[in-house]
Amino acid sequence: MPAPARRLEQGKGMVESTKGNVLVVDDDVRLRDEILVPGLKAFGFHAVGVGTAAELYRSIVVERYRLLVLDIALPDEDGFKIVSQLRALSDIGIVVLSGLDSTAHRVRGLIEGADVYLTKPVDVEVLAASLHSLRRRVGNAASYEVANTDWRLEAGGWRLLAPNGTIIALSMPERLLLNRLAVSSPEPTTRTALIDEFAAAIPGFDPTRLEMLIHRLRQKVSKKAGEELPLIAVRGVGYTLTLS
């Protein structure tokens, strides 16, 4: 076992930092730094990227990551071996990324201790949803119910949990919208209030984008969960998430 990994076992009781809760390990610099890390940040994660097993071990000694995205084909160590070692030392949530889509490799990854096995090219939204699901196991993120419905917003409002258990990762604009409506009174939130909130959070926000955002969110939820999001338009007023 590498020395950094042994030190991880000795430091399992260290205080968890808030600087980064997802470590992305992939030697493809463009994929890691231009797609995965910024993509996960857009879905509410504090993501940090490294490119080798050695950097992975150094990182987890310095900081206690709760979630790991691991390319199985690193240049300096076998990824399956890394998964096995980390699983023996901690309950970290592990998502394996691989260009190998065979049943044998998938089974091996899960047997070694990976929680999720995704093949490349990976959809960042699918990756985010997988991490949100793992986050429920390894952490205690705050959650609250959407008023008068069986829907829930969890992980600080970054994931939507449908009544049938489907987890839907939310982008920053989607999170802003649903969190604003979820904490409002049963009275509809006016379109002007929503636009003001978006304008304050997103420089240069175009008010005409609001209806398109809501339309796409409804389609996204319907496609992924097979259920209609109870986001109701009140003509001439605004929007509400409460049921009539």
Buried (B, 14 or more C-beta within 10 A) or exposed (E): EBEBBBEBEEEEEEEEEEEBBBBBBBBBEEBBBEBBBEBBBBBBBBBBBBBBBBBBBBBBBEBBBBBBBBBBBBEEBEBBEBBBBBBEBBEBBBBBBBEBEEEEBBEBBBEBBBBBBBBBEBEBBEBBBBBBBBBBEBEEBEBEEBBEBEBBBBBEBBBBBBEEEBBBBBBBBBBBBBBBBBBBEEEBBBBEBBBEBBEEEEEEBEEEBBEEBBEBBEEBBEEBBEBEBBBBEBEEEBBBBBEE
